[in-house]
């Protein structure tokens, strides 16, 4: 029974270490800003909503 506890402890310790490592390597918000060169447009948007409530 003790061997299962030791294996579980090692698995949990490895998972915590991998999580901390991934969080520290994720860039911490140092991504470049997104600059839009063209104005926004909705060429393919419908002129009326797809679902329109109607009272009969």
N, CA, C and O atoms as a GROMACS GRO file, in nm:
protein
  224
    1UNK      N    1   0.081  -0.119   0.000
    1UNK     CA    2   0.000   0.000   0.000
    1UNK      C    3   0.086   0.126   0.000
    1UNK      O    4   0.050   0.227  -0.060
    2UNK      N    5   0.198   0.120   0.065
    2UNK     CA    6   0.284   0.238   0.071
    2UNK      C    7   0.339   0.275  -0.066
    2UNK      O    8   0.362   0.393  -0.095
    3UNK      N    9   0.359   0.174  -0.150
    3UNK     CA   10   0.416   0.202  -0.282
    3UNK      C   11   0.319   0.285  -0.366
    3UNK      O   12   0.361   0.370  -0.444
    4UNK      N   13   0.187   0.261  -0.349
    4UNK     CA   14   0.089   0.341  -0.422
    4UNK      C   15   0.089   0.486  -0.375
    4UNK      O   16   0.074   0.578  -0.455
    5UNK      N   17   0.107   0.504  -0.247
    5UNK     CA   18   0.116   0.640  -0.194
    5UNK      C   19   0.238   0.714  -0.246
    5UNK      O   20   0.232   0.832  -0.277
    6UNK      N   21   0.349   0.643  -0.254
    6UNK     CA   22   0.473   0.704  -0.305
    6UNK      C   23   0.458   0.738  -0.453
    6UNK      O   24   0.499   0.845  -0.497
    7UNK      N   25   0.399   0.645  -0.530
    7UNK     CA   26   0.377   0.672  -0.673
    7UNK      C   27   0.283   0.790  -0.692
    7UNK      O   28   0.307   0.875  -0.778
    8UNK      N   29   0.176   0.796  -0.614
    8UNK     CA   30   0.082   0.907  -0.623
    8UNK      C   31   0.150   1.039  -0.587
    8UNK      O   32   0.126   1.140  -0.653
    9UNK      N   33   0.232   1.038  -0.485
    9UNK     CA   34   0.305   1.158  -0.445
    9UNK      C   35   0.399   1.205  -0.557
    9UNK      O   36   0.407   1.324  -0.584
   10UNK      N   37   0.468   1.112  -0.620
   10UNK     CA   38   0.561   1.148  -0.728
   10UNK      C   39   0.484   1.204  -0.847
   10UNK      O   40   0.528   1.300  -0.910
   11UNK      N   41   0.370   1.144  -0.880
   11UNK     CA   42   0.290   1.193  -0.992
   11UNK      C   43   0.238   1.334  -0.962
   11UNK      O   44   0.242   1.421  -1.049
   12UNK      N   45   0.189   1.356  -0.843
   12UNK     CA   46   0.138   1.489  -0.806
   12UNK      C   47   0.251   1.592  -0.806
   12UNK      O   48   0.232   1.705  -0.851
   13UNK      N   49   0.365   1.555  -0.755
   13UNK     CA   50   0.479   1.646  -0.753
   13UNK      C   51   0.523   1.682  -0.894
   13UNK      O   52   0.555   1.798  -0.922
   14UNK      N   53   0.524   1.584  -0.984
   14UNK     CA   54   0.560   1.609  -1.123
   14UNK      C   55   0.457   1.699  -1.191
   14UNK      O   56   0.494   1.788  -1.267
   15UNK      N   57   0.329   1.678  -1.164
   15UNK     CA   58   0.224   1.761  -1.222
   15UNK      C   59   0.235   1.906  -1.174
   15UNK      O   60   0.218   1.999  -1.253
   16UNK      N   61   0.261   1.924  -1.046
   16UNK     CA   62   0.276   2.061  -0.993
   16UNK      C   63   0.398   2.127  -1.053
   16UNK      O   64   0.393   2.245  -1.089
   17UNK      N   65   0.509   2.055  -1.065
   17UNK     CA   66   0.630   2.112  -1.124
   17UNK      C   67   0.608   2.149  -1.270
   17UNK      O   68   0.656   2.253  -1.314
   18UNK      N   69   0.537   2.065  -1.346
   18UNK     CA   70   0.509   2.095  -1.486
   18UNK      C   71   0.417   2.216  -1.499
   18UNK      O   72   0.434   2.297  -1.590
   19UNK      N   73   0.320   2.229  -1.410
   19UNK     CA   74   0.230   2.344  -1.413
   19UNK      C   75   0.304   2.473  -1.383
   19UNK      O   76   0.286   2.573  -1.453
   20UNK      N   77   0.387   2.472  -1.282
   20UNK     CA   78   0.464   2.592  -1.247
   20UNK      C   79   0.559   2.628  -1.360
   20UNK      O   80   0.574   2.746  -1.394
   21UNK      N   81   0.623   2.530  -1.420
   21UNK     CA   82   0.714   2.555  -1.530
   21UNK      C   83   0.641   2.615  -1.649
   21UNK      O   84   0.691   2.708  -1.712
   22UNK      N   85   0.522   2.564  -1.682
   22UNK     CA   86   0.445   2.617  -1.794
   22UNK      C   87   0.399   2.759  -1.766
   22UNK      O   88   0.399   2.842  -1.857
   23UNK      N   89   0.361   2.788  -1.643
   23UNK     CA   90   0.316   2.923  -1.609
   23UNK      C   91   0.431   3.023  -1.616
   23UNK      O   92   0.410   3.138  -1.655
   24UNK      N   93   0.549   2.982  -1.580
   24UNK     CA   94   0.663   3.074  -1.584
   24UNK      C   95   0.714   3.096  -1.726
   24UNK      O   96   0.777   3.199  -1.752
   25UNK      N   97   0.690   3.005  -1.817
   25UNK     CA   98   0.739   3.017  -1.953
   25UNK      C   99   0.638   3.077  -2.049
   25UNK      O  100   0.668   3.090  -2.168
   26UNK      N  101   0.519   3.113  -2.004
   26UNK     CA  102   0.414   3.152  -2.097
   26UNK      C  103   0.428   3.293  -2.152
   26UNK      O  104   0.344   3.334  -2.232
   27UNK      N  105   0.526   3.369  -2.114
   27UNK     CA  106   0.548   3.502  -2.170
   27UNK      C  107   0.505   3.614  -2.078
   27UNK      O  108   0.551   3.728  -2.094
   28UNK      N  109   0.421   3.587  -1.984
   28UNK     CA  110   0.377   3.685  -1.884
   28UNK      C  111   0.330   3.816  -1.945
   28UNK      O  112   0.359   3.923  -1.892
   29UNK      N  113   0.257   3.809  -2.055
   29UNK     CA  114   0.198   3.928  -2.113
   29UNK      C  115   0.291   4.010  -2.199
   29UNK      O  116   0.260   4.126  -2.228
   30UNK      N  117   0.403   3.956  -2.241
   30UNK     CA  118   0.496   4.032  -2.324
   30UNK      C  119   0.469   4.010  -2.472
   30UNK      O  120   0.562   4.013  -2.553
   31UNK      N  121   0.345   3.989  -2.508
   31UNK     CA  122   0.309   3.973  -2.647
   31UNK      C  123   0.301   4.110  -2.714
   31UNK      O  124   0.262   4.207  -2.650
   32UNK      N  125   0.337   4.121  -2.842
   32UNK     CA  126   0.329   4.249  -2.910
   32UNK      C  127   0.183   4.291  -2.929
   32UNK      O  128   0.096   4.205  -2.946
   33UNK      N  129   0.155   4.420  -2.927
   33UNK     CA  130   0.017   4.465  -2.948
   33UNK      C  131  -0.029   4.438  -3.092
   33UNK      O  132   0.051   4.436  -3.185
   34UNK      N  133  -0.158   4.417  -3.107
   34UNK     CA  134  -0.214   4.392  -3.238
   34UNK      C  135  -0.252   4.527  -3.300
   34UNK      O  136  -0.337   4.599  -3.246
   35UNK      N  137  -0.190   4.560  -3.411
   35UNK     CA  138  -0.220   4.685  -3.480
   35UNK      C  139  -0.300   4.655  -3.606
   35UNK      O  140  -0.258   4.576  -3.690
   36UNK      N  141  -0.415   4.719  -3.618
   36UNK     CA  142  -0.499   4.700  -3.734
   36UNK      C  143  -0.465   4.807  -3.838
   36UNK      O  144  -0.464   4.926  -3.807
   37UNK      N  145  -0.437   4.764  -3.958
   37UNK     CA  146  -0.401   4.857  -4.066
   37UNK      C  147  -0.523   4.903  -4.145
   37UNK      O  148  -0.522   5.012  -4.204
   38UNK      N  149  -0.628   4.821  -4.147
   38UNK     CA  150  -0.747   4.854  -4.225
   38UNK      C  151  -0.864   4.878  -4.130
   38UNK      O  152  -0.870   4.817  -4.024
   39UNK      N  153  -0.958   4.966  -4.168
   39UNK     CA  154  -1.075   4.987  -4.083
   39UNK      C  155  -1.165   4.864  -4.082
   39UNK      O  156  -1.166   4.784  -4.176
   40UNK      N  157  -1.240   4.850  -3.976
   40UNK     CA  158  -1.329   4.735  -3.962
   40UNK      C  159  -1.445   4.747  -4.058
   40UNK      O  160  -1.499   4.856  -4.077
   41UNK      N  161  -1.483   4.637  -4.120
   41UNK     CA  162  -1.601   4.634  -4.206
   41UNK      C  163  -1.666   4.498  -4.196
   41UNK      O  164  -1.600   4.399  -4.162
   42UNK      N  165  -1.794   4.493  -4.226
   42UNK     CA  166  -1.869   4.368  -4.221
   42UNK      C  167  -1.931   4.344  -4.358
   42UNK      O  168  -2.049   4.369  -4.378
   43UNK      N  169  -1.851   4.297  -4.450
   43UNK     CA  170  -1.900   4.278  -4.586
   43UNK      C  171  -2.003   4.167  -4.595
   43UNK      O  172  -2.101   4.179  -4.668
   44UNK      N  173  -1.982   4.059  -4.520
   44UNK     CA  174  -2.069   3.943  -4.532
   44UNK      C  175  -2.179   3.938  -4.426
   44UNK      O  176  -2.251   3.838  -4.418
   45UNK      N  177  -2.194   4.040  -4.347
   45UNK     CA  178  -2.295   4.039  -4.243
   45UNK      C  179  -2.434   4.061  -4.304
   45UNK      O  180  -2.448   4.141  -4.397
   46UNK      N  181  -2.536   3.992  -4.253
   46UNK     CA  182  -2.671   4.011  -4.307
   46UNK      C  183  -2.730   4.144  -4.262
   46UNK      O  184  -2.689   4.200  -4.160
   47UNK      N  185  -2.824   4.194  -4.339
   47UNK     CA  186  -2.887   4.322  -4.304
   47UNK      C  187  -2.993   4.305  -4.198
   47UNK      O  188  -3.034   4.403  -4.136
   48UNK      N  189  -3.039   4.182  -4.174
   48UNK     CA  190  -3.135   4.155  -4.067
   48UNK      C  191  -3.085   4.036  -3.987
   48UNK      O  192  -3.009   3.954  -4.040
   49UNK      N  193  -3.125   4.024  -3.862
   49UNK     CA  194  -3.075   3.913  -3.781
   49UNK      C  195  -3.128   3.779  -3.832
   49UNK      O  196  -3.234   3.773  -3.895
   50UNK      N  197  -3.054   3.672  -3.804
   50UNK     CA  198  -3.097   3.539  -3.846
   50UNK      C  199  -3.224   3.497  -3.774
   50UNK      O  200  -3.309   3.430  -3.833
   51UNK      N  201  -3.236   3.535  -3.650
   51UNK     CA  202  -3.355   3.502  -3.573
   51UNK      C  203  -3.427   3.631  -3.540
   51UNK      O  204  -3.370   3.720  -3.478
   52UNK      N  205  -3.551   3.640  -3.582
   52UNK     CA  206  -3.630   3.760  -3.559
   52UNK      C  207  -3.761   3.718  -3.495
   52UNK      O  208  -3.840   3.649  -3.558
   53UNK      N  209  -3.786   3.758  -3.370
   53UNK     CA  210  -3.911   3.718  -3.305
   53UNK      C  211  -4.032   3.781  -3.375
   53UNK      O  212  -4.032   3.901  -3.404
   54UNK      N  213  -4.133   3.701  -3.400
   54UNK     CA  214  -4.254   3.751  -3.468
   54UNK      C  215  -4.376   3.719  -3.382
   54UNK      O  216  -4.382   3.615  -3.317
   55UNK      N  217  -4.470   3.808  -3.383
   55UNK     CA  218  -4.597   3.785  -3.312
   55UNK      C  219  -4.702   3.760  -3.419
   55UNK      O  220  -4.726   3.844  -3.506
   56UNK      N  221  -4.764   3.643  -3.412
   56UNK     CA  222  -4.865   3.607  -3.513
   56UNK      C  223  -5.002   3.636  -3.463
   56UNK      O  224  -5.100   3.613  -3.533
   0.00000   0.00000   0.00000
